[in-house]
Amino acid sequence: MKVLIAGTGFAGQGHADAFRAAGADVVGIVGRTAHVVQDVADQMGIPYAGCDWQEALDACQPDIVSIATPGGAHYEPIKQAIAFGCHVFCDKPMTDDSDTAIELNTLAQAKGIKTAYAASFRYAPSVLHAKRLVTAGAIGDPTEVECISHFNLERDIPFGWSHRKKDGGGRLNNNFTHTLSIVASVVGEKILNIAGEVRDDLGRAPIVDGVHNFATRRDFIPKDLNDPALKWGISDVEWSYTVMAQFESPLAEKPVSVLFKHGGLVPRFHDDHIVFYGTKGAIYIKGHYGSGQLSHYGDDQTWRDLPLPADIAAAIPDVAGETEQCWHTLARLFVSDIRGEVTPPYPTFEQGSLYQQIIGIIRKNDNWTDVSGLS
């Protein structure tokens, strides 16, 4: 099974490793800059390197394409890949707006190809553990969920795709997609209602040449931010958000209330966390994507740290990095499904297009009710 990768940075290299671990053959990689894509191909032993996506499709004849570029660069290569008949694995966000996401999902379904949408932290070990516990009734009927994260991102990270809405930037696209997927995986996929607000509280960022990899962008922060020769780019997308949602759950009679709170630029005081509350207890997971220790509050009315079940621990991909582990899990499921094996459900373009529509609604910032005139 042949795979062609779009993107040469952290995600592109991570996707390539994930598909190789799943037993697929990575036959090509495409990037914007010729010497960069050739260097990555040489380092990873990928036979084809190029800068033209259509040429790469023709030359590599892939069964699967893996889209690992920023969200604003997803639409055209995915559309071309669908027309070519390839199955598509796409990192989040699916695209930079809801209309194009809906279109690609419709095209993929009409073509009969399989898709995977990599809002993939739902495969973090503690999240899988939480899903098992909630399904087994460890907290009774789920009633509410709390997802809290404060990243304290450096304000002077070089200006790039993450600062621009049209390029798929913003914290809703690149943070909320993960927590939304986590909650859906545990309590139920059906999202009933949404309300929220976003804030662009960054303003500007320095323009710096030479940044090719998202994971190393901090290394390029200018040493002298007061240099009069320094140029600045203006952010036009959110860095913080507050969202409330209601989920329909097969495990509860009433809708589950969810709070998603993310401050991209503010310092954390307490640990980031995800908490699932229910009628008979609660589950706390340390970490913004449910990547830390899981604790359970039960009948004895005390919090207890629970060990990871042996089967979940044994299935953790043998690779460093939580993001990479989740990519490996999703790639394994995707390849297994394409091969016709019985596979549990996983996120597809159906979820990706839905999440993009929800992000568009939140960004309108029109959920407020003016009470300033009340006496």
Disulfide bonds with the S-S distance in Angstrom:
none
